[in-house]
Amino acid sequence: MRFSLAQARDMAMAALIYLIERPDQAAAFMGATGLRPEDLRNMAQGEDLAVHALDFLLEDDSRVIEAAGHLGLRPQDLLTARTALAGPGSFGWEAD
């Protein structure tokens, strides 16, 4: 399934909200990215933050499965959204 850029942004923002609503996940995300709370406020509308949030979820199978279930998505939808935002090949491999 493909997503439009708008759909991918919406999905990424939902993923970011999911992370922020969970203090342990938010702390881990902030630690992994080196972001500070004020960075989140400044970057909230940008695609970079959305890609970072999706990357964080996609790094761990249990995180992506839990987030996808909570958001009513398939786990692969999060990767598809990430690719829509950052482009094919941006995750370390090229699209066929």
C-alpha positions in Angstrom: 0.0 0.0 0.0 1.3 3.5 -0.8 0.5 6.6 1.1 0.3 10.2 -0.1 2.7 12.6 1.5 -0.2 14.1 3.5 -1.2 10.6 4.7 2.4 9.8 5.6 2.7 13.0 7.6 -0.5 12.3 9.5 0.7 8.8 10.3 4.1 10.1 11.4 2.5 12.7 13.6 0.3 10.1 15.2 3.4 8.0 15.8 5.1 11.0 17.4 2.1 11.7 19.6 2.0 8.0 20.6 5.7 8.3 21.7 5.2 11.5 23.6 2.2 10.2 25.5 4.4 7.4 26.9 7.1 8.8 29.2 9.4 5.9 29.0 9.2 5.8 25.2 9.5 9.6 25.0 12.7 9.5 27.2 14.2 6.8 25.0 13.3 8.7 21.8 14.8 11.9 23.2 17.9 10.0 24.3 18.3 8.2 21.0 18.0 11.3 18.9 19.7 13.8 21.2 16.6 16.1 21.0 15.5 18.3 23.9 11.9 19.3 24.7 12.4 22.7 23.1 13.7 21.0 19.9 10.4 19.1 19.7 8.4 22.3 19.9 10.6 23.9 17.2 10.5 20.9 14.9 7.0 19.8 15.5 5.7 20.7 12.0 8.7 19.5 10.1 9.2 16.2 8.3 12.6 15.6 9.9 11.0 15.1 13.3 8.4 12.8 11.8 11.1 10.7 10.1 13.0 10.5 13.4 9.9 9.3 15.2 9.3 6.6 12.6 13.0 5.6 12.6 12.9 5.2 16.4 9.8 2.9 16.2 11.2 1.0 13.3 14.5 0.2 15.1 12.8 -2.3 17.4 10.3 -5.0 16.4 8.4 -4.8 19.7 8.1 -1.0 19.5 6.8 -1.0 15.9 4.3 -3.8 16.6 3.0 -2.1 19.7 2.7 1.3 18.1 1.1 -0.1 14.9 -1.5 -2.0 17.0 -2.2 1.1 19.1 -2.6 3.2 16.0 -4.7 0.7 14.1 -2.1 0.1 11.4 -0.1 -2.7 10.1 3.6 -2.6 11.1 4.7 -2.3 7.5 2.5 0.8 7.1 5.0 2.7 9.4 7.9 1.8 7.1 5.8 2.7 4.0 5.0 6.1 5.6 8.7 6.7 6.4 9.7 5.9 2.8 7.0 8.3 1.6 8.4 11.1 3.7 12.1 10.5 3.1 12.2 8.8 -0.3 13.2 5.3 -1.5 16.6 4.3 -0.6 16.8 6.5 2.5 16.6 3.6 4.9 19.7 2.0 3.6 18.5 0.1 0.7 17.1 0.9 -2.8 13.6 0.3 -3.9 13.1 -2.3 -6.6 
